[in-house]
């Protein structure tokens, strides 16, 4: 009976530890500006995301151009200018500001939803208020300036296109089919409690070790480690499912060119974290296996 209870406590400890570790990492992404800058500021996928933003601005500018000889010349100028936006001296600073505005905007939306829920308001299950929206207005300001300068140099043009320096892109993340707005709010609240969750995991693990009978404590390490490793694998699969759902939603839309590198950049950040989580789990499981061998050898020497 003691060993059965120890196994149950080990299961709880493994799951709780996994939740706490993941919440710790996500809390940094949500509440620490440096994490977002590191995730989307550099790297192959981040560079692809940066390159996709000028294309979106160029497409918006092209839609406002009249058809004709002058229009063709302006369109060509816009295409050239869009390709030069990322090389502008103010682009990197604008990109950094856009990332911070995106992070702060999402957090404010979550807080607003929580206030509505606290007043008893019911949030529709298909509400997209908790989904991420890229707020790229600073980048748009740089892009519009570059495009207007290029258009003004075209003979016969009447100056700039008069584009609004605003670019907001709905990323449909997380998908409402997988997480409703209310569930996202509850998840964000749980994420902030990661220190409590990790302490609880440690207490439960200690209880499991104390409850287990002599010679069987290795089972606790084995079970807790396996559950932690399995949680890492499950999170990896869940992340892949979310990515596929987002890409399916963005199919045949202008958002696809931004969604693909955005998700890839997030995956480049998440994969090492999940590998560490699985490695920790397998490490504890290996410790349990070694403990089992030692315990078995001791029992054989006794008899």
N, C-alpha and C positions, 0 to 999 in steps of 0.2 A: 504493500500500500504506500509506503514511504517513497519507494522508487517511482511508482506511478504518479504520485503528486509532484515529485521532482521533475519528471518528464514534462508534465503540464506547465509547471513554472518555467522550465527551460524554453518551451515553445513560446510562452508569453514574452520572455526576456529577449529571445531572438527577434521576434516581430517588433517589439517595442524599440529595441536598439536600432533596427533598420529604419524605422519611422523617424527616430530622433536624429540619426545621422543625415538622412536625406533632408529633413526639415532644417537642420543646421546649414546645409549648403544652399538650400533655396532661400532661406532667410537672408543670407548674404547677397544673393542676386536681387532680391526685392528691395532691401533696405540699405545696401551699400553701393554708392555710385561707381566705385572702382571696379566691382565685379562685372557690371554691364559694359563698361568701357573696355575691359580686358576681353570680354567675350565677343563683342561685335566691333571692336576697334582695330584689330589686327588678325592676320591669318588668311588663308586662301578663301574660305567661305565668306569671311567678313569683307574681303576685297571684292568678291563677286556681288555681294549685297550692295556695297557702295556704288559699283558700276551700274547696277540695275536702277538705282534711283534717278540718275540723269536721263536714262531711257524713258522712264515714266514721265518726267518733265517734258522731254522732247515730244513724246506722243501727245501730251496735253496741248503743247504749243502748236503742233501740226494740225490739230483739229480746229484751231481758230483761224487758220489761214485760208483765204479765198482761193478758188481755183483760177488759174490763168498763168500768163508768162511770168508776171511779177510774183505771183503766188508760188510758182515752182522755184524761183530763185530764192525766195524767203524760206521755203521749206528746206532747200539745200543748206542754207545758212544755219537754220535751226538744227539740222542734223549734225553739222560740223561743230556747232557751239555746244550741243549736248555732250558730245564726246570729249570736250575740253573742260567740263565742269569739275571733274575730280582732280584736275591738275591746278585748279585755281588756288591761290595762296590762302584763301579763307575757308576752303572746303573742309579741311580736317577739323578746324574749330567748330564750324557749323555742324559737322557730323557728330562731334562730341556733345554739343548742346542738344541736338535732336535726340540722341540716345537718352540723355538725362530727362528731357521733357517727356519722352515715351514712358520711362520708368515712373516718374512722378505722376503722370497722368493716369496710369493704370492703378497706382496705389490710391489716388484720390477717388477714382471710380469705385474701388472696393470699399473704401471708408464710407462713401455715399450710400452704397448698397446696404452696408451694415446698419447705418442710421435708419434707413427705410425699414429694414427688417426689425430693428428694435422698437419701432413705432407700431409694429403689428402688420405692416403692409406685406402682402403676398407678392412675391416676384414671379412672373410667368416663367414656366419651364423653358420656353424658347427664347427668353431674353438674352440678348447679346451684350448687355451692359458690362459683364465681367470679362469680355474678350479683349485681347490686346489690340491696341490701335497704334501703329507707328505714326508718331507726330514729327514730321520732317520739315516743319516750317522754316527753321534756320537754313537748311540745305536748299529749300525752295527759293529763299531770298537770294542766295548766291546764284542759283541756276537761272532765275528770272533776269537777274542783272546781266549775266553772261549772254543769255539769249537775246535780250533787248539790245545790247551793244552790237551783237552780230547782225541783227535784223536792220538796225539803223544804218548800217554801211551798205545795204543793198540798194542799188539805184532804182528809184521809182517807188520805194517803200515809204510809208507815212510815219516811220519811226518804230517804236517798240510795239509789242503785241498787246500790251495792257493786261498781262496775266497777273492774277492774284498770287502773291508769294505764300501760298498755302498748299501743303501736301499732307493729307491724312490717308493712311492705308489701313483698312480693317483686315486683320490677319486671321480671323476666325479661329483663334487659339485662346483657350482650349475649346474644342468643339462642344456645342450644347448637347449633342447626342451622347457625349461621354460624361460631361460635367455640367450641371445646370449652374446658373448664376449664384444661387444660394449655396450650392455645394462648394463653389470656388471661394466664396466668402468664408465659409466654415473651415476650409482647408488652409486659407491664408491665416486665419486666427490660430489654428493648430500649429502652423509653422513657427509662429512667434514663441510658442511654448516649448521649443526644442530642448532648452536646458532641463526643464522639469521632466520631459519624456526620457532623456538620457539618464537622469538620476533615478527615475523609476525603474528603468531597465536594469541599472546596476543593483538596485535593491532586490528586485525580483530574482536576478541571477544569484545573488548572495543567498537568498532564501532557498533557492533550488539546491545549492551546494550544501547548505546546512541540513536540509530535509533528507537528501539522498543518503543511503546507508553507506558505511565504510566499504571501500572497494568498488563502489558503483558511481562515484562522483564524475568519473570520466564520461558517463552518459550525458550529464548536463552540458559539458563542453561540446560534445558531439552534436547534440540536438540543437543547442543554441547557435552553434556555428553553421550547421546545415541550413537552418531557417534563415539566417542572415544572408548566406550565399544565394539561396533560392529567391529571397526577396530582391536581391540585386538583379538576378536573371529576369524575374517577373517585371521589374521596373524597366528593364531594357526592352522587353517585349511590349509593354504598355506604351513606352515612348515611341516605338516604331508604329504602333497602331494609331496613335494620335497624329503622327506625321503623315501617315497615309490618308487619314480622314481629312486633314487640313488641305493636303494637295488635291484630293478628289473634289473638295468644295471649291478650290481656287481654279480648277481646270477650266480652260477656255475663258478666263478672266484676266484683266491686266495685273491682278495681284499675284499671279503665278510666278512671274519673273522675280518678284521680291520674296514670296513665300519660300521658294525652294532654297536659295542661299541663306535665308534667315533660319530655317529649320536645320540646315546643315551646320551653320555656325553654332547653334545651340547644342547639336549633337556632338560636335567636336569638343565642347566644354563638358557635356554630361558623361560621355563615354569613359574618360579617365576616372571620374568620380565613382561611377558604377563599378569599374574594375577594382578600385581600391576597396569598395564595400564588399565585393565578392571575395577578394583576397583576404580580407579580415575574417569573413565567415569561414572560408576554407582553412585559414590558419587555426581558428578555434576548433574546427572539426578535426584537423590533424592532431592537435593537442589532445583531444578526446580519444582519438584512435590510439595514440601512443600510451595514454593513460590506461586504456583498456588492455593493451598488451602487457604493460607492467603489472596491472592487477591480476591478469590471468597467470602470469609467471609466479607471482607471489602465492597464489592459491595452489599451484602445482607443487611448489616447494614445501608447502605446509603438509600436503598429503603424500 
